[in-house]
Structure formats: C-alpha cells, structure tokens
Amino acid sequence: MKNRVKELRIAAGMTQQQLAERVHVSSRTIISLEKEQYNPSLLLAYRIAEVFQTSVEELYCLRENRELEDRNYEDLL
C-alpha cells in the first residue's frame, strides 16, 4: 500500500531506527513499510501518524489507494 512514511521520516530528520523505537517496532518493520511490502496494523499506523502529526488517511494515502483498488476491481468485471 502506498504510504508517506519515508517522506515524512526524512523530512523530520529521523533514522529508521529512531522511528522504530518511537513506535515500538523493529527497524526491519519500518524498512518493510517504506518499501510498501508490509501493511501495518491499525494501531501501528495510528502511532506513526501521531509521530508525524498527521492522520492515518494522509499517511497511508487512503483515498488514492482506494481509487486504485476500485479501478483494479472494475477491470476485473
């Protein structure tokens, strides 16, 4: 799922390890999130959004991801 984790982390001057420690996960989890290879739990998404003072919707580009999923679904019909 497309997200802005890396963009916001870099803008905040944080390392992956620093972000991981703030949200109680491993740096490997942050790496996987940034590579869009892992979708977080709702609680983890919320914690990350809090760190960057944004919403989960904005952090995870939910409108854009929903529109993409809708287009993919429509293509199957």
C-alpha positions in Angstrom: 0.0 0.0 0.0 1.3 3.4 -1.0 2.4 5.5 2.0 4.3 8.6 3.0 6.3 7.0 5.9 9.8 7.5 4.3 9.0 11.0 3.0 7.8 12.2 6.5 10.6 10.4 8.3 13.3 12.1 6.2 11.6 15.5 6.5 11.6 15.0 10.3 15.3 14.2 10.2 14.7 10.8 11.8 16.5 7.5 11.1 14.6 4.3 10.6 15.8 3.1 13.9 14.6 6.2 15.7 11.2 5.9 14.2 11.1 2.2 15.1 11.9 3.0 18.7 9.2 5.7 18.9 6.5 3.3 17.7 7.8 0.1 19.4 8.7 -2.0 16.4 11.9 -3.2 14.8 13.8 -1.2 12.2 13.0 -4.0 9.7 9.3 -3.3 10.1 10.0 0.4 9.2 12.0 -0.7 6.2 9.2 -3.0 5.0 6.6 -0.2 5.5 8.8 2.2 3.5 9.2 -0.3 0.7 5.4 -0.9 0.7 6.0 -4.6 1.4 4.0 -4.6 4.6 0.7 -3.2 5.7 0.7 -2.2 9.4 -1.9 -2.9 12.0 -4.3 0.0 12.6 -2.6 0.7 15.9 0.8 0.9 14.3 -0.5 3.2 11.6 -2.0 5.4 14.3 1.2 5.5 16.2 3.2 6.5 13.2 0.6 9.2 12.2 0.9 10.6 15.7 4.7 10.9 15.5 4.3 12.9 12.3 1.2 14.8 13.5 -0.9 13.7 10.6 -3.8 11.5 10.0 -3.7 7.8 9.1 -5.7 8.7 6.0 -2.9 11.1 4.9 0.0 8.9 6.0 -1.3 6.0 4.0 -2.8 7.9 1.0 -6.1 6.1 1.7 -8.1 8.0 -0.9 -5.5 7.3 -3.6 -5.2 3.7 -2.6 -8.9 3.2 -2.6 -9.3 4.7 -6.0 -6.5 2.4 -7.4 -8.2 -0.6 -5.8 -11.6 0.4 -7.3 -10.1 0.8 -10.8 -8.4 -2.7 -10.5 -11.8 -4.2 -9.4 -13.6 -2.5 -12.2 -11.1 -4.0 -14.7 -12.0 -7.5 -13.4 -15.7 -7.0 -14.3 
